[in-house]
Amino acid sequence: MSFPKLDVMLSPVEFESLPGRDLSATCCVVFDVLRATSTMTVALANGATGILPCGTIDEAVAARVANPNLLLAGERGGLRITAEISGSVGFDLGNSPREMLAEVVSGRQLAMTTTNGTRALKASAGARRVWLGCFLNLSALGQVIRDARPDRLLLVCAGTGYDSALEDVLGAGALCDLLWDDLGQAASDAARLARDHYCNSRDQLLEIASQAANARRLLGTASLT
């Protein structure tokens, strides 16, 4: 079977199939723009030594038990995980870039669990390389990918719940556009759709992204604004 060199998974239903696939020749970029991959990117930029993606709350808590120096970060329903939610401990941090201050995360490793983003990262773990994708690191990411010259590049949109997320598709489309001269001739239809949507939206990107269902939900949560 011939695979496209550049492909995009547009919905969470798709990434759930990844653990059963041979990804040894594939590099993955996971997009959870609002907010996991953006939050992780800021944490690493502010000195965090690493992030352990956890698929469940129990997995994150178990990691903390094994390594008490870990910071626990994550959300359910957009809100920081409390002791009531976890059944044991309250998390140190939620899932907001604003919380990832250098004085908090510098020199520390995070165990992080979110509704979709960390599940998408774990589903992609069999890939040759896995990168975080968001608008904050787009230029650097493009250069890293060009240097790596992957046989296949799969952009994974984490989505929200079981639904596609507009902001993730826009992020994936922006990366497709950045790499189009290199990979566009071998792009899938999904990659073309994502790129076309980004190109049609980029002049009003913030306005369009703010109308995404996830953005409206976050903006409507008083404790997050």
N, C-alpha and C positions, 0 to 999 in steps of 0.2 A: 504494500500500500504506500502511495506517495503522500507525504504530509506537507502542508504549507510551511514555509520557513518562518513566517510571522502569523500568529493566530491569537485570537482573543476569546476567552470564556466570558460571556456576558452575564451569566446568572449563577447564583449559589448552587442550583440544582446540578449544574455542569461540574463544578469543582469537586463535588462529592464522589465523582468517578475516578479522580486522579490516583488515589492509593492503589487501584488495581491496574494502572497503566505503566508501561515501561517508559520512564522519563530520563533514562540514563544519558540520552543525547540532547536533552531539552533543558534550557534555562528558563526559569519562571520569574515573572515579576508580579507580585500581589499588590493590588490596589484596594485599600479601604480608606478612601480619602477622608471620610467623616465617620470615624476619626483614627482608627488604630494605626495605620501605617504613617499618617502624619504625626501622631503622638510619638511613635517609636523613633521616627526620624529626628524629631526635636530632642528626645531623650539622649540619643546617641551623639547628636551635635553638641549637647551640653555635658558630655563626659561620661555617660553611662558606659560601663565596660561590656555590656552584652544584654540581650533580651531573650528570655526563654519563653517561646509561645506555648501556651497551655490550652488545650481544647475544652477543659472543664474547670470549674472552681475547685473541685477536689484535687485535680492534678496540680494546680498552682499551690494550694495549701500543703500538699505533700512535698512539693519542691522546697517550700519554706521550712518544713520540719527537717528535711534532709540538710538544708543549708540556711541556718537562722539569719545569715547576713543578707539574704535576698530581700529586696523590696517587693511587696505584692502590689500589682496594679491591675485595674480592669473594671469592667462594667457589666451590668445586666439591665436592659431597658434604658440604656444611656446613663445610668446613675452608678456612682461608685459602689462597690460591693461591701455591704455592711456585715457585721457578725450575724445578724438575723438572717440575711440572705445566704451566707456561707455555711451557717450552722456551727461555726467555730470562731473565726477571727475576722475582724474588720480589716479591709485592705488599706495599705498606706496611701495609695494613689488611685485616682479614677482613670479615665481614658481621655484626658484633655491635654493638648500641647501646653496649655497655660500652666499646668501642674508640674511639668518636667523642668523645673528650675535647676540651674547648675548646682546651687547649694544643697539641693535635695538628692539629685541623681548622680552627680560626679563621683566617679570611683566605685559606683555600686552596680550590681547586676539586678535586673528586674525579672520576675516571673509574672507574666501578663496573660490574662484571659479576657476575651471580648466575645460578643454575641456571634460575630461572623469573621472578623479579620484574623484572629489567631487560628480559627478552624481552617481557613483558607491556607494559611501558612503551613500548618501541619499536613494538610492534604497534599501540598506541593513538595513535601520534604524529600521525596524520592528523586527530585530533579538534580541535575549536575550542579546547578547553582540556583539559589533563591534570593531575589532582591526585593526590598521594599519599594513600592512605587507611590508617589504622591506629587503634587505640584511643587512642593518645597525642594525636592531633589532632582527635578526632571532633567536639567541640563547635565548635571554630574552623572546621572544614571545613563543618559544617552551615550556619554563618552565611555563609561565603564563597559557598556554593552558592545560598542564598536571595538574596543580593545579586546574583549573576550571572544568575539567572532563565534557566537554559538551556532551549532548546526540547526537548532530550532529554538525559537523564542515564543513562549506562551505567556500572554498577559492574562492574569486571573482577576476578575472583578469579584470582590467578596460579597457585594450586595448588602441588603438589609433583610434579615429574616430569610424568607425563601424567595424574595423578589430581587430583581435587578435594581441597581442604584444608579441614578443618572450621573452623579458626581464621579463614580468609579468608571463608568463608560467614557465620560469626558476625559478623565485622566489617562485611561488606556489609549484613547484616540489621540491625545496630545503626544504621547510617546510614539505611537505609530507614525504620526506626522513628522516627528523629529528624525525618525529612522527610515522614512519612506524612500529616500534616494538609495539607501543600502539594501532594503528588504522588500520594498513595495512590489517588485515584480513577482515575488513568491508569497504574497499575502492572501489570507483566507477572506471569504466574504464577510465574516464577522469583523476582521481587522479593517476592512474597507468601510463597513458600516460605522465602526467606532471613529475612524479617522474623519469620515465625512461629517459625522455629527459634531465632532470637535471643530472642524474647519468652519462649519456653518454657525457655530456658537461663539467662537473665540473673541469676537468684537464686543460681546455682551456676556462674557464668561461668568463673572461674579453674579450678575443679575439672574442668569439662567440657572446657575448652580444653586442659588439661594431659594429657588422654587422647587427644588427636589424634595421629595417626601421626607427624606431623612433630615435635610436641612431645616425644613419647616418644623419638624418634631423637636429638634434640638433648640431652635430659636423659641419655641413655645414652652420650653421647660425653664421655669423661673430660676432654678438653682444653677443653671448652666449659662445664663446670660449676664 
